């Protein structure tokens, strides 16, 4: 599932709103903390120059929601 998510993010990376929407959806699918960390590192490498705020904000939202639950 993670590889499919990466392909989708690459394809929608032309649009910031689509990218953020798909990133959030993908983070709802991933449940393993280590996998989320690797995925975040991949996102930073691939899209960090283009969407640093979106990546930071979205991963922070997911971290906060997992702490609350």
Residue pairs with C-beta under 8 A, 6 or more apart in sequence:
1 29
1 30
2 30
2 35
2 39
5 22
5 26
5 29
5 30
5 39
6 42
6 46
8 22
8 26
9 19
9 22
9 23
9 26
9 43
9 46
9 47
10 46
12 18
12 19
12 21
12 22
13 19
13 47
13 50
13 51
16 51
16 54
19 47
19 51
19 54
20 51
20 54
20 58
23 43
23 54
23 55
23 58
24 58
24 61
24 62
26 39
27 36
27 39
27 58
27 59
27 62
28 62
30 36
30 39
36 59
36 62
40 55
40 59
43 55
43 59
44 52
44 55
47 55
48 55
